[in-house]
Amino acid sequence: MNRRIKMIGMDLDGTLLTNKKELPPYTRSVLKKAIDAGIEVVVASGRPYNGVPKELKEFEGIRYAVTSNGGRIVEIGTGEALKEILIPQDKAEEILHIFENYDTIPELHCHGQSYLTIGQLPELKEMIQSPYEMQYILNSRQMVSSLWEILEANPGGLDKVRAFFKSKEEQRKARERILQLGGVEVVSSVEEDLEVNAAGVDKGKGMCALGEELGIKPEEILVFGDNENDCEMLRMCGIGVAMENAIDAAKEAADLIAGSNEEEGVAHMIDQLVFGEEE
């Protein structure tokens, strides 16, 4: 076994999970083998904590989740945040105002929960093509009458502000306006969205901060991802692996390319790099 790897961080959608949002048997067996070998296996997702699949929360030996792109690091056993870096309430208000100037469907992540306006659900169903993605959203979002009520009820700040866009041009314009605010990080996790975190928040810093807490160096961390919100993680950690289905920017940030999420590329690469069982 490669003793240099002490932690493995995995994005979920388009990476660890199949397009049907499933965790296949072979992948489960490889994760268990890594955990049994003493490796810390960590969820590293743009999802809020409540969006992490129950199957992974209950997976014996998976103890931590880096969620909302690193905005909230959670100890799974207790559900408590080990670290949170929040968008200040006034900044979140500015971001939400910008999103509402365009044809968008915004949502808020707060204390590990995601909120979506119930009146926009029919629009979202028209926009999201994958029935599996839509089912995940329905299962993980709390529907509310107004996002402004959620924002006003949380003066301490939010984990993340996100919006789905119907127009690529409006998405580009909104990104420019939000970046001009300063004090934020803006990335995408799917083609049609923008995700806004507080300045200095990304999965790479989240993984390294958790590693430091556990006495694990960045060079001892293996990570997997497929999209823009994975790029810093792929660059910062010891071995960054992009999926075959990843966007070009993620592949450029990575050290290696694995098979696609549909081919269980994460599991095959762990077997190859950690256990030397594949060529």
N, C-alpha and C positions, 0 to 999 in steps of 0.2 A: 504493500500500500504506500502511496505517496504521503509521507508524514507531514509534508509542508502545508497541506491543505487542512485547516482546522475548522473552517466555517464555509458553508455553501448558502448563498442567497439567490432566491429564484423569484423572478417576476411570474405573475400568474397568467393573465390573458395573452394568448399568442406565444406563450413560452412553456410553462409547466403544464397548463391545461390544454386539452384538445379544443377544437373549434366548437364542440358540443359542451364545453365547460366541464369536462370529465377528467379524472385522474386515473389513467389506465393501470391495470394490475402490474405490469412490468415496472412502470415508474414507481408505483408504491413499494415494490420489493427493493428497488435500488435505494430509495430514500431510507427505508428501514435498515438496509445494510450499512449505509453511511452513518446513521444514528448509532447503530450497534458498534460501529468502529470508533465511536467517540467524537464524531464530527457534529458541530452545531449546524442544524439545518433550519434556515430562516426564510419565512415569507417576506418578499420585498416587492410591494405592490403600490400602485396608485390608488387602489381601492381604499375606502374607509375600513376601519376595523370590522364593522358590522357586515361588510361585504366579503370578508374572508370566508371561504367555504367551511361549513361545519366539519366536513371530512378532514380538513387540514387542522382546524382548531382542536379536534379530538385525536389527531394522529399522535400516537405515543412517542414522545421524544422531541417533537417540535414545540419549542418553548417560547419563541419570540416572533413577532411580526413587525416589520417596518412598513407602515401604512401611510396613505395619503402622500405618497412620494417622499416620505421621510419626515413629514410634519408631525407624526405621532408614532412613537415606538412603544409597542405594547407587550407586556408579559402575558402570554396566553392563559396561563393557569389562573391568574387573578383578574384579568381584563384591565389591569391598572396600567397607566402610561408611565414608562420609565423616563421618557423624555417627550416633550411637546414644544414645538416652535410654531407659534400661531400668527396668523395675519391679524394685525390690529383691527378693531372694529371699524374705525374711521376709514382705513384703507380698503377693507372689505366693502364698505358702502360705496366707495368710488368705483371699485371694480364692478359691482353689481349694476351701478348706474350705466357704466359703459356697455355692459352686456345687454342691458335693456334698450339701448339705442339701436341695436341690430336685431335681425330676425333670429333669435336664439332661444334655447331652452336651458336656462341656468339651473344650477343646483348648488347646495352648500354642504360642506362636511364640517361637522361640529361634534367634539367629544366622541369621535369614532362612529357617529351616525350620519347618514346622508339624507338630505331633504330635497324634495322635488314638488313643484306646484301641481296640484291635482288637475287643474284646468288645462295644463299643457300636455297631459298624458296622451291624448289622441294624436297630437302633433308628433310626439316622440315615437309613437308606434308606427307612424308613417315614415319617419326618418330612419329608424334602426331596421336594417334588412335581416339580420340574423335573428331567428326566433329564440335561439339560446341566449344571445346577448339581451334580448328584451325580457326574457324570463328572469335572468339574473337581476336586471334593474327592478323589475316588479317585486322580486323577493327581498331586495336589499334597501329600497328607498322607503322612507316614511313620507307619505303624501300630506301636504299641508295646503292651506288656502293662500298663504302668503309667505314668501321667503323673508320679507322685511321683518315680519314678526319674530322669526327665528334669529335673524341678525341682531335685532334690538334686544332680544332676551339674553344675548351672550356678549356683554361688554368686555369680557376678557379676551375675545378674539376667536377666530375659527381655524380649523385645520387646513381647509382648502376651499377655494371658490372655483367652480367649473361651469362651462357652458358648451352645449352642442350647437353647431352652426349649420345653417342650410346653404350658405354661400361661402366658397373659398375666399373670395375677395373680401367679404365682410370679416371673415376670420383673420385675414392678414391685417386689415385696418385696425381691428380691435386689439390684436397683439401689439401693434405699434403704439397705440394709445396707452395700453396698460404698462408697457415698458417705460414710457415717458413718466409715469407716476413715480418710478423709483421704489426701492424697498421691496421688490417682488422678484420671483422666479416664474417664468412662463414656459410651459412645455405642452406637448400633446401626447396622449397615450393611444388615441385612435385618430383616424384621418379627419374626422369632423369636429374634434373638440379642442378647447383650450383649458389648461389647468393652471391655476395661479396659487402659488405658495408664498410664504414669507421669504424675504431675501436670505440666501444661504441654505435654503432647504432643498435637498435632492436625495435620491436614494443612496448615492455614493457616500455622502457625509453621514447619512443614517446608518448604513452598514458599518462604516468605520467607527462611528461613535459606539455602536453596540459591541463591536469587536474590542474596543478599548475597555469597555465595562467588563468584558469577559476575559481580558488578558490575551486577546488575539490581535496580531499585527495585520495591517492592510495586505501585506504580501502573502499572508496565509489564508486569504479569502478568495473563493471561487464564486463567480456570479454569472447569472444568465439573464438575458433580456432581448427585447425585439423592437422597442420603439424609442421615440425621442426622450421620454422620461427615464429611460434606462441608460442613456449615454454616459452621464457622469459616473454612474456606478461601474459601467464597463471599463471606463478609463482609470478610475481611482483604485480599484481593488486588484489584488495580485494577478488573477487570471480572469479576464472578461471574455465571455462567450456569447456571441450573438446567434440567433436562430437563423436557419436558412430562409425563413419567411420574414426576417427582420427588414426594416427600412434601411436604406443605404447608410444613413448617418450612424445607425447602431453598429452596422458591420464595420464601418471605418473606425469606430471607437473601440472595437473589440480586438482581442488577441487571436481568437479562434472563432470558427464558424461551426455550429452543430447542425444536425439535421433539423427538420422543421418540427413544430409542436405536434403536428399530426403524426410524425414519425417517432415520437418520444425522444427527440434529440437531446433533451436534458439528461435523461436516464442513460442513454448510450454514452454521452460524453463523460458523465460521472464514472461510469464503469471503466472507461478508457483512461481518464486522468488520475483517478483516485485508486482504482484497483488493478489497472493494467490488464483488464480482461478482454479488451477489444483492440483491434488494429485500426 
